[in-house]
Amino acid sequence: MKSDDFVVIEVADTGIGIAPEHLSSVFNRFWRAEKARSCRQGGSGLRLAIVQAITHAHGGEISVTSKLGAGSCFRVKLPVFEGSFKDS
């Protein structure tokens, strides 16, 4: 989706969802919903923190909505760049 000033990218799934009490933590570094999970079983808890840092570095916003048992939707909103690129 594109407005005049922003491009919005939405990524949705139909997975297990995220509990409402965990939504405010999903972008925290090293956070994982299942504390018993090791890095070998499912990551370091850095991916969403990295996506958030990149999004903010480009002047954008990231948000998430989720429903247990129905899935999650991540929304990235980035400003449109209206410049031109010159050959070196």
N, C-alpha and C positions, 0 to 999 in steps of 0.2 A: 504494500500500500504506500502511496506517496501523497503528501500534501504539498503545499507550495514551498514550505521550508524544511520539511523532514521526510525521511524515509523510515517506514516502520516495518520491522521484520518480526514475524511471530513464528515460534516453533512450539508445536503442541504434541502431546502424546496421550495415549490411552492407558497409561501405566497405573501403578498403585496410588499415585498422588502423594501429596505432602500434607502432613497434619497442620492445621491452622497455627498451632503453637510453635511450629518450626519454620514458618514462612519468613519470619524476620531474620533468621540465621543462615539461610541457604547461600548467601553471598559472602559469608565470613570465611576467612582462610582456615583450612584444615577441618572445617565442620563436615560431619557426616551424620545422616539420620540414624544409622545403625552404629552405635559406638563400639560394638564388638567386632566390626568389620576391620580386617587388616588391609594394608595397601595392596597386597597381592590379590585380595578378593574383590576390590572395587575402587581403587583410586586413592588419591592422597587428600581429597577434599579441597583441591586448589582450582579446579576447572572453572567453576562459576565465579570465583573471586578474580581470576584472570580475565574472564569475559567482562566482568563489571569494570575492572581497571582500564581495559582497552576502550570500552564504551565511554567511560567518563573522560578519558584522554582525548577523545574525539568530540567532546562536547555533547554527548548523548546521555540517555537514560536507559536503565534496564529495570524491568519489573516482572513479577511472577504472580499468577493466580493458580490455584489448585483446589481439587476436591478429592478427598480420600475415596479410593475405589474407582475414580473416573479419569484421573490424569491431571496433567499440569500444562500450563501455557506460559512460555517465556516471551516477553515483548521487548525488543530493542528499538529505541527511537534515536535516529542519528540525523544531524543537520545535513542538508543537501549542500554540496560544494559546487559552486557555479563558476569555477575557474577554468582555465585552459592549461594544457600541458605542452611544453615546448620540447622539441628534440634537442638533445645535448650536442 
